[in-house]
Amino acid sequence: MVKVNEKVISTLNNLIRICREGEIGFRTAAENEEGALTPFFLEYSRQRRQFFSELRDEVKRLGGRPADLGISISLVPDGWTRRETVIAECEKGEGAALRTYEEALSQELPSDLRQLIQ
């Protein structure tokens, strides 16, 4: 069994940050999209909020302090008025999230945390 340590909590906090950014990014995309993609963006925002919440609860369960997200995150680039730009920014954010998750899974983790992250 892998000993839960500060590195594991730090890994989870990185995932918390990326999920929170995804939640905000997809919500912003939904607010700037007036078409068929709005429900898609809202659902992805809701999913990211759920992931964020589950990861935050896990950090607390492990005795750690969840990432401080009280600061205002500005994720709305200038020019988010064209649909192509919104979609490209969402793809960029998802690429960053994927890399963060892959990095987390490359570490030695307790099996229950690995399953949560997968």
N, C-alpha and C positions, 0 to 999 in steps of 0.2 A: 504494500500500500504506500502510495506517495504521501509524504508528509505535507500538509497544507502549510504554506509559508507566505511570506510577503510577496514573493514573486508570483504566486498563483493569484493572490488578491490583486496585484498590479495588473496581471493579465485580464482578470475579470473587469477591472475598472477601465481598461482600454476598450473592451467590448461594450461596456456601459456607455462610454463617450461616443463610440461610433454608432451605436443604436439610437442614442438621443439625437445625434446629428441627422441620422436617417429619418427619424420621426419628423423633425422640423423641416428637413428638406422636402420630403414627400408632401407634408401638409402645405408648405409654401407652393409646391408645384400644383397641388389641387386648387389652391386659391388663385393661381395665375392661369389656370386651364379652364376653359369654358366649353369643353367638349366631352367626347366619349371617354377620355382618359381620366376624368375627375374621379370616378368611383375607384379606379385602379390605384391612383395616387393616395386616396383616402384609406383604402384597405392596407396598403403598404405602410402608411404612417401609423395606423392602428397596430399592425404587426410589430413594427419597430418599438412602439411604446410598450407592448407586451413583453418583448425580448428584454428591453431595458429594465422593466419591473422585475422580471424573473432573475436577471443577473444581479440587480441591486439587492434583492432578498437573499440571494446566495452569499454575497459578500458579507451581509449582516450575520447570516447563520454561521459563517466561518470566523466571526469575531472581528472582521475588518470594517473599515470605514469606506462606504461607497464613494465613488468619485463625486466631487463637489461640482454640481452643474448649475449653481446659482447665478453664474455669470451669464450675461446675454450673449448668445451665439448668433452672429450675423452670417447667415448662409445664403443670403439672397444676392447673388452677383448682379451688378448693373447689367441691364439688357435682358432680364428675364421676362421679356414680353413676347418673344417669338417662341412658338411651340417647339421648334427644333432645338433652341437653346435650353429650354426647360428639360427636354428629354435627354439632351447631351449631359447636362449637369447631374441629372438623376443617375445616368449610367456611370458617370465619373465617381459619384458618391458610392454607388454599389460596388464598383471596382475596389475602392479603398476599403470598404467593409469586408469584402471577400478576402483581401490580403490580410486584414487584421484577424479575421477568423482563422485563416490558414496558419498564420503565425502562432496563434493561440493553440491550435491543434498539434503543432509541431513540438510543443513542450510536453514534459512529463506531467500528467494530471491525474488526479483520482478518477476512477471510472465514472462515478456519478457526475462529475463536472464535465468530463469529456462528452458524455451522453447529452448533457444540457447544451453544450456548445455546438455539438453536431446538429 
